[in-house]
C-alpha cells in the first residue's frame, strides 16, 4: 500500500490546484476532479444512509457499493486507469432485478420520501445522477479514456438500484410510495 497520511493538511491546494493520482497538477474545478469529487460525495451520502436501520441484505449491498465507489474514485483520479470491472455493473443489475420483482409496478411518478431511509436513498440517487453527469462531461473532454464509459454505465445502473432500494425500504416499513399528484 502507498504512503499513509500522517498530516492531513499539506497547503498544496491553497492555490486552487490539486494533484491527480498520476501526479499531474490541475485546477480544483477540472472536470476530472469534479467527477471523482461527485463520486466521493455520493459515497458520503451512502454512509449517512447506512447509519439508518436497514434490512441486512440492503445494508450489505450498499456497503459493497461504497467499496466500488471508492475504487471508481481512484479510477477517475488517474487518467486512463481502470479498476472497476464490468462484472460490477452486472452485479447491480442482478440486485436490481431481485429487489424490483417484489415491488408493485409503477403507474405514476413517485416523490422522494416515505421513511427517513428511503428519503436519504432518494438523495443518494440524485447525487448519483449528478456524479454520472460529471463523468459524462469528463468523457466529452477525455474521449480517449475508455474506462469512462464503464464508469457511466455503473453510475447509471446504480441510480436505478437506489430508486428501487428506496421503494423496497418503504415497502419493508409498511409505508406506501408517495404518488405525484399532477397539477
Residue pairs with C-beta under 8 A, 6 or more apart in sequence:
12 18
12 19
13 28
16 27
16 28
16 29
17 25
17 26
17 27
17 28
18 25
18 26
18 27
18 28
18 33
19 25
19 26
20 26
20 32
20 33
20 77
20 78
20 79
21 74
21 77
21 78
21 81
22 78
22 79
22 81
24 79
26 32
26 33
27 33
31 134
31 137
31 138
31 141
31 142
32 76
32 77
32 79
32 138
32 142
34 134
34 137
34 138
35 76
35 131
35 134
35 135
35 137
35 138
35 151
36 72
36 73
36 76
36 77
37 134
38 127
38 130
38 131
38 134
38 135
39 69
39 72
39 73
39 76
39 131
39 135
39 155
40 69
40 73
41 127
41 131
42 69
42 124
42 127
42 128
42 131
43 66
43 69
43 70
43 73
45 120
45 123
45 124
45 127
46 62
46 65
46 66
46 69
46 124
47 66
48 120
49 62
49 117
49 120
49 121
49 124
50 59
50 62
50 63
50 66
52 116
52 117
52 120
53 117
54 62
54 117
54 169
55 168
55 169
55 172
58 99
58 165
58 168
58 169
61 95
61 161
61 165
62 165
64 91
65 92
65 158
65 161
68 84
68 88
68 154
71 83
71 84
72 83
72 84
72 151
72 154
72 155
74 81
74 83
75 81
75 82
75 83
75 84
75 147
75 151
76 135
76 138
76 148
76 151
79 142
79 145
80 144
80 145
80 147
81 147
82 146
82 147
82 150
84 147
84 150
84 151
84 154
86 150
88 154
89 150
89 153
89 154
89 157
92 154
92 157
92 158
92 160
92 161
93 157
95 161
96 157
96 160
96 161
96 164
99 161
99 164
99 165
99 168
100 164
102 168
102 171
103 164
103 167
103 168
103 171
106 177
108 179
108 180
109 179
109 180
110 167
110 177
110 178
110 179
110 180
111 178
111 179
111 180
112 118
112 119
112 122
112 123
112 126
112 166
112 178
113 119
113 122
113 178
114 166
114 169
114 170
114 173
114 175
114 176
114 177
114 178
115 169
115 170
115 173
115 175
117 166
117 169
117 173
118 166
118 167
118 169
118 170
118 173
118 175
119 166
121 162
121 165
121 166
121 169
122 162
122 163
122 166
124 162
125 159
125 162
125 163
125 166
128 155
128 158
128 159
128 162
129 155
129 159
131 155
132 152
132 155
132 156
132 159
135 148
135 151
135 152
135 155
136 152
138 145
138 148
139 145
139 148
139 149
139 152
142 148
167 177
170 176
170 177
